[in-house]
Amino acid sequence: MPPKPSPARAALPRLDVPAFLKSAGLPAKVVRFTRGRVVFAQGTPADGVFYIQDGGVKLSVLSSSGKEAVVAMLTPGDFFGEGCLAGQTLRMGTATAVLPTTLLRIPKRDMLRLLHDHPTFSDRFIDHMLSRNIRIEEDLVDQLFNSSEKRLARTLLLLARYGREDITVHGLPKLSQETLAEMVGTTRSRVNFFMNKFRKLGFIEYDGSGITVNGSLLSIVLHE
C-alpha cells in the first residue's frame, strides 16, 4: 500500500544559526548566489557545509551518460554539503541556486568543532539529518508505489513545508515545470496537466512570482 505522509515530528526549538556561530567565535562566511548559479559542482573538493538563510537550492546528480536527476530541493533552514563530515572528499552531486540565495559557508574543521563542543548545535544538526533521512526514504517509496499525480502533490507539499508549525504561509518560489518533472520522475506535459488541474480545484494558486499551496492538496495524496 502506498505510504501516507508521516506526521510532522516535534521539532527542536528554532536555532538562530548565524547568532550561534558568532557567539561560538566562528562567524561563517556569507555567500550570495544569483538564480541559476552553481554553489558547488559534482566532483569538486568537499571542504565545507552550507546553511540556507534565504532562497532555495537544488541538489542534482549527473550520470556518466549525461542525464541529470534532481535529488532534493532545499529551503531556508536547511543544511547541505554535510557529506564532507563523513569522509567524503569530493562532492557527489551539484548544488544550484534556484532563485537569489543567501548562504552561510562553514568550513569542515569549524563544523566538526561545533558538533563536538556545542551540544545545542549538535542536537539541531542531528535533528536535520534525521529529518533528511526520513524524507529520502519516503521519497523512494513514493517513487516506487505512487502515481505521478500523487508524487507531484506530495512534492509541492514538501517544498511548501506543509505541516511545519513555524510556517503559516505555504508558499514556494517559482519553479519551472521541467524542474518539477525531474523531481517527480515524469514528463513536463504531465506536470503541466496536473498543475492546471490542481489550480482549477483550488488546491494551489500560482502566477509569475511563485506558488501558494493550500492544505486541501493533501486530499490528492490521501486518496486511494
C-alpha positions as a Markdown table, in Angstrom:
| # | Residue | x | y | z |
|---|---|---|---|---|
| 1 | Met | 0.0 | 0.0 | 0.0 |
| 2 | Pro | 1.4 | 3.5 | -0.9 |
| 3 | Pro | 2.7 | 5.3 | 2.2 |
| 4 | Lys | 0.7 | 8.1 | 3.8 |
| 5 | Pro | 2.6 | 11.3 | 4.6 |
| 6 | Ser | 4.3 | 10.9 | 8.0 |
| 7 | Pro | 3.1 | 13.2 | 10.8 |
| 8 | Ala | 5.3 | 16.2 | 11.4 |
| 9 | Arg | 7.9 | 15.4 | 14.0 |
| 10 | Ala | 8.3 | 17.6 | 17.1 |
| 11 | Ala | 10.9 | 20.0 | 16.1 |
| 12 | Leu | 13.6 | 21.3 | 18.4 |
| 13 | Pro | 13.4 | 25.0 | 19.3 |
| 14 | Arg | 14.4 | 27.0 | 16.2 |
| 15 | Leu | 18.1 | 27.9 | 16.4 |
| 16 | Asp | 19.5 | 31.2 | 15.2 |
| 17 | Val | 22.4 | 29.7 | 13.3 |
| 18 | Pro | 24.3 | 32.9 | 12.5 |
| 19 | Ala | 24.0 | 34.2 | 16.0 |
| 20 | Phe | 25.1 | 30.9 | 17.4 |
| 21 | Leu | 28.1 | 30.7 | 15.2 |
| 22 | Lys | 29.1 | 34.3 | 16.2 |
| 23 | Ser | 28.7 | 33.5 | 19.9 |
| 24 | Ala | 31.0 | 30.5 | 19.4 |
| 25 | Gly | 33.6 | 32.7 | 17.9 |
| 26 | Leu | 33.1 | 31.1 | 14.4 |
| 27 | Pro | 31.3 | 33.7 | 12.2 |
| 28 | Ala | 30.6 | 31.9 | 9.0 |
| 29 | Lys | 31.2 | 33.4 | 5.6 |
| 30 | Val | 28.1 | 34.8 | 4.0 |
| 31 | Val | 27.9 | 34.0 | 0.3 |
| 32 | Arg | 25.2 | 35.1 | -2.2 |
| 33 | Phe | 24.2 | 33.5 | -5.4 |
| 34 | Thr | 22.0 | 34.6 | -8.3 |
| 35 | Arg | 19.4 | 32.3 | -9.7 |
| 36 | Gly | 21.0 | 29.5 | -11.8 |
| 37 | Arg | 24.5 | 29.9 | -10.3 |
| 38 | Val | 26.3 | 26.8 | -9.1 |
| 39 | Val | 27.2 | 26.7 | -5.4 |
| 40 | Phe | 29.4 | 23.6 | -5.9 |
| 41 | Ala | 29.8 | 21.1 | -8.7 |
| 42 | Gln | 29.8 | 17.3 | -8.7 |
| 43 | Gly | 33.4 | 16.1 | -8.4 |
| 44 | Thr | 34.8 | 19.2 | -6.8 |
| 45 | Pro | 36.5 | 19.1 | -3.4 |
| 46 | Ala | 34.1 | 18.7 | -0.4 |
| 47 | Asp | 35.5 | 21.0 | 2.2 |
| 48 | Gly | 32.6 | 22.8 | 3.9 |
| 49 | Val | 28.9 | 22.7 | 5.0 |
| 50 | Phe | 26.3 | 25.3 | 3.8 |
| 51 | Tyr | 23.2 | 26.7 | 5.6 |
| 52 | Ile | 20.5 | 28.4 | 3.7 |
| 53 | Gln | 19.4 | 31.7 | 5.1 |
| 54 | Asp | 17.3 | 32.9 | 2.2 |
| 55 | Gly | 16.3 | 31.5 | -1.2 |
| 56 | Gly | 16.5 | 27.9 | -2.4 |
| 57 | Val | 18.9 | 25.3 | -3.7 |
| 58 | Lys | 18.5 | 22.3 | -6.0 |
| 59 | Leu | 20.7 | 19.3 | -5.4 |
| 60 | Ser | 21.2 | 17.1 | -8.5 |
| 61 | Val | 23.5 | 14.3 | -9.8 |
| 62 | Leu | 24.8 | 13.7 | -13.3 |
| 63 | Ser | 25.1 | 10.2 | -14.7 |
| 64 | Ser | 28.0 | 9.1 | -16.8 |
| 65 | Ser | 25.7 | 9.3 | -19.8 |
| 66 | Gly | 25.0 | 13.0 | -19.1 |
| 67 | Lys | 21.5 | 12.5 | -17.6 |
| 68 | Glu | 20.6 | 14.8 | -14.7 |
| 69 | Ala | 18.4 | 13.8 | -11.8 |
| 70 | Val | 17.2 | 16.2 | -9.1 |
| 71 | Val | 17.8 | 14.7 | -5.7 |
| 72 | Ala | 16.2 | 17.4 | -3.5 |
| 73 | Met | 15.0 | 21.0 | -3.3 |
| 74 | Leu | 16.2 | 22.8 | -0.2 |
| 75 | Thr | 14.7 | 25.9 | 1.5 |
| 76 | Pro | 15.7 | 28.3 | 4.3 |
| 77 | Gly | 16.8 | 26.5 | 7.5 |
| 78 | Asp | 18.3 | 23.5 | 5.6 |
| 79 | Phe | 22.0 | 22.4 | 5.8 |
| 80 | Phe | 23.7 | 20.8 | 2.8 |
| 81 | Gly | 27.1 | 19.6 | 1.8 |
| 82 | Glu | 27.4 | 17.6 | 5.0 |
| 83 | Gly | 29.0 | 14.6 | 3.3 |
| 84 | Cys | 32.4 | 16.1 | 3.9 |
| 85 | Leu | 31.9 | 15.4 | 7.7 |
| 86 | Ala | 31.7 | 11.7 | 6.9 |
| 87 | Gly | 34.9 | 11.5 | 4.9 |
| 88 | Gln | 33.6 | 12.5 | 1.5 |
| 89 | Thr | 36.5 | 14.2 | -0.3 |
| 90 | Leu | 34.6 | 15.1 | -3.5 |
| 91 | Arg | 31.1 | 16.3 | -4.0 |
| 92 | Met | 28.7 | 13.5 | -5.0 |
| 93 | Gly | 26.3 | 16.0 | -6.7 |
| 94 | Thr | 25.8 | 19.6 | -7.8 |
| 95 | Ala | 24.1 | 22.3 | -5.8 |
| 96 | Thr | 22.5 | 25.1 | -7.8 |
| 97 | Ala | 20.6 | 28.2 | -6.6 |
| 98 | Val | 17.1 | 28.2 | -8.0 |
| 99 | Leu | 16.5 | 31.8 | -7.0 |
| 100 | Pro | 18.5 | 34.6 | -5.4 |
| 101 | Thr | 20.0 | 32.8 | -2.4 |
| 102 | Thr | 22.0 | 33.7 | 0.7 |
| 103 | Leu | 24.1 | 31.0 | 2.3 |
| 104 | Leu | 26.4 | 30.6 | 5.3 |
| 105 | Arg | 29.5 | 28.6 | 4.5 |
| 106 | Ile | 31.0 | 26.8 | 7.4 |
| 107 | Pro | 34.5 | 25.2 | 6.8 |
| 108 | Lys | 34.7 | 21.5 | 7.6 |
| 109 | Arg | 37.1 | 21.9 | 10.6 |
| 110 | Asp | 34.8 | 24.5 | 12.2 |
| 111 | Met | 31.7 | 22.4 | 11.7 |
| 112 | Leu | 33.4 | 19.4 | 13.4 |
| 113 | Arg | 34.5 | 21.6 | 16.3 |
| 114 | Leu | 30.9 | 23.0 | 16.7 |
| 115 | Leu | 29.4 | 19.5 | 16.7 |
| 116 | His | 32.0 | 18.3 | 19.3 |
| 117 | Asp | 32.0 | 21.3 | 21.6 |
| 118 | His | 28.4 | 22.6 | 21.5 |
| 119 | Pro | 25.6 | 20.1 | 22.3 |
| 120 | Thr | 22.8 | 22.6 | 21.4 |
| 121 | Phe | 24.2 | 23.0 | 17.9 |
| 122 | Ser | 24.9 | 19.3 | 17.6 |
| 123 | Asp | 21.2 | 18.4 | 18.6 |
| 124 | Arg | 19.9 | 20.8 | 15.9 |
| 125 | Phe | 22.2 | 19.4 | 13.2 |
| 126 | Ile | 21.3 | 15.8 | 14.2 |
| 127 | Asp | 17.6 | 16.7 | 14.0 |
| 128 | His | 18.2 | 18.0 | 10.5 |
| 129 | Met | 20.0 | 14.8 | 9.5 |
| 130 | Leu | 17.2 | 12.5 | 10.8 |
| 131 | Ser | 14.6 | 14.6 | 9.0 |
| 132 | Arg | 16.6 | 14.4 | 5.8 |
| 133 | Asn | 16.9 | 10.6 | 6.1 |
| 134 | Ile | 13.2 | 10.1 | 6.7 |
| 135 | Arg | 12.4 | 12.3 | 3.7 |
| 136 | Ile | 14.7 | 10.4 | 1.4 |
| 137 | Glu | 13.2 | 7.0 | 2.5 |
| 138 | Glu | 9.7 | 8.4 | 1.9 |
| 139 | Asp | 10.7 | 9.8 | -1.5 |
| 140 | Leu | 12.0 | 6.4 | -2.6 |
| 141 | Val | 8.8 | 4.6 | -1.5 |
| 142 | Asp | 6.8 | 7.4 | -3.2 |
| 143 | Gln | 8.6 | 6.8 | -6.5 |
| 144 | Leu | 8.0 | 3.1 | -6.3 |
| 145 | Phe | 4.3 | 3.0 | -5.5 |
| 146 | Asn | 2.5 | 6.2 | -6.2 |
| 147 | Ser | 1.2 | 7.8 | -9.4 |
| 148 | Ser | 2.8 | 10.8 | -10.9 |
| 149 | Glu | -0.2 | 12.9 | -9.7 |
| 150 | Lys | 0.3 | 11.9 | -6.1 |
| 151 | Arg | 4.1 | 12.3 | -6.4 |
| 152 | Leu | 3.6 | 15.9 | -7.7 |
| 153 | Ala | 1.1 | 16.7 | -4.9 |
| 154 | Arg | 3.5 | 15.4 | -2.3 |
| 155 | Thr | 6.4 | 17.2 | -3.8 |
| 156 | Leu | 4.6 | 20.6 | -3.7 |
| 157 | Leu | 3.5 | 20.0 | -0.1 |
| 158 | Leu | 7.1 | 19.2 | 0.9 |
| 159 | Leu | 8.5 | 22.2 | -0.9 |
| 160 | Ala | 6.0 | 24.4 | 0.8 |
| 161 | Arg | 6.9 | 22.8 | 4.2 |
| 162 | Tyr | 3.3 | 21.9 | 4.9 |
| 163 | Gly | 2.9 | 20.7 | 8.5 |
| 164 | Arg | 5.7 | 22.9 | 9.9 |
| 165 | Glu | 4.3 | 24.7 | 12.9 |
| 166 | Asp | 6.6 | 27.7 | 12.3 |
| 167 | Ile | 5.3 | 28.2 | 8.8 |
| 168 | Thr | 2.0 | 29.9 | 8.3 |
| 169 | Val | 2.1 | 30.8 | 4.6 |
| 170 | His | 2.8 | 27.8 | 2.5 |
| 171 | Gly | 4.4 | 29.4 | -0.5 |
| 172 | Leu | 7.3 | 28.5 | -2.6 |
| 173 | Pro | 9.3 | 30.3 | -5.3 |
| 174 | Lys | 8.6 | 30.0 | -9.0 |
| 175 | Leu | 9.9 | 26.7 | -10.3 |
| 176 | Ser | 10.0 | 25.6 | -13.9 |
| 177 | Gln | 7.8 | 22.6 | -14.9 |
| 178 | Glu | 10.9 | 20.9 | -16.2 |
| 179 | Thr | 12.4 | 21.0 | -12.7 |
| 180 | Leu | 9.3 | 19.7 | -11.1 |
| 181 | Ala | 9.1 | 16.9 | -13.7 |
| 182 | Glu | 12.7 | 15.9 | -12.8 |
| 183 | Met | 11.9 | 15.8 | -9.1 |
| 184 | Val | 8.7 | 13.8 | -9.6 |
| 185 | Gly | 10.1 | 11.5 | -12.3 |
| 186 | Thr | 7.6 | 12.2 | -15.1 |
| 187 | Thr | 7.3 | 14.5 | -18.1 |
| 188 | Arg | 6.8 | 18.2 | -18.3 |
| 189 | Ser | 3.5 | 17.7 | -20.1 |
| 190 | Arg | 2.1 | 15.6 | -17.2 |
| 191 | Val | 3.2 | 18.2 | -14.7 |
| 192 | Asn | 1.5 | 20.9 | -16.7 |
| 193 | Phe | -1.7 | 18.9 | -16.9 |
| 194 | Phe | -1.8 | 18.2 | -13.1 |
| 195 | Met | -0.8 | 21.8 | -12.2 |
| 196 | Asn | -3.7 | 23.1 | -14.2 |
| 197 | Lys | -6.0 | 20.5 | -12.5 |
| 198 | Phe | -4.8 | 21.5 | -9.0 |
| 199 | Arg | -5.3 | 25.2 | -9.7 |
| 200 | Lys | -8.8 | 24.6 | -11.1 |
| 201 | Leu | -9.7 | 22.6 | -8.0 |
| 202 | Gly | -8.4 | 25.4 | -5.7 |
| 203 | Phe | -5.5 | 23.3 | -4.3 |
| 204 | Ile | -2.8 | 25.7 | -5.5 |
| 205 | Glu | -2.5 | 29.3 | -6.7 |
| 206 | Tyr | 0.3 | 30.5 | -8.9 |
| 207 | Asp | 1.4 | 33.4 | -11.0 |
| 208 | Gly | 4.7 | 34.8 | -12.2 |
| 209 | Ser | 6.1 | 35.3 | -8.7 |
| 210 | Gly | 5.5 | 31.8 | -7.2 |
| 211 | Ile | 3.2 | 29.1 | -6.0 |
| 212 | Thr | 0.9 | 29.1 | -2.9 |
| 213 | Val | 0.0 | 25.6 | -1.7 |
| 214 | Asn | -3.3 | 25.1 | 0.1 |
| 215 | Gly | -3.8 | 22.3 | 2.7 |
| 216 | Ser | -6.6 | 20.9 | 0.6 |
| 217 | Leu | -3.9 | 19.5 | -1.8 |
| 218 | Leu | -3.3 | 16.8 | 0.9 |
| 219 | Ser | -6.5 | 15.1 | -0.3 |
| 220 | Ile | -4.8 | 14.1 | -3.5 |
| 221 | Val | -2.1 | 12.3 | -1.5 |
| 222 | Leu | -4.5 | 10.6 | 0.9 |
| 223 | His | -7.0 | 9.5 | -1.8 |
| 224 | Glu | -6.8 | 5.7 | -2.5 |
